[in-house]
Amino acid sequence: MNDYLLPLFILNLILTLADAAIGYHVAPALMRRFTPDPETAELSVRGMRTMLGGVVALYMFFNCLGYFRQNGVMVVVVTVVVVVDMVAQLVVRRRIGKG
């Protein structure tokens, strides 16, 4: 497992950035869909984007913690969580686009 820590660490970095980019664009569509008032929707989008920064920081914190402590299981768990998050965002985006 230790042989794969560096590639997984780098993969997590790239996946986390991609996840943040997807979330940045999904948030406005989600808020416009469920919030009829444009002013309230804009405030909600800003709030979601702020939370997105916190989520990215947590992903990277646990990614770094797992890597520097040589804990392969933690790095794999972070990978799985980020991938599930990305897939969920894409599914939500796709359903909003159809609705």
HELIX and SHEET records of a PDB file:
HELIX    1   1 ASN A    2  TYR A    4  5                                   3    
HELIX    2   2 LEU A    5  PHE A   34  1                                  30    
HELIX    3   3 PRO A   38  PHE A   68  1                                  31    
HELIX    4   4 GLY A   72  LYS A   98  1                                  27    
END                                                                             
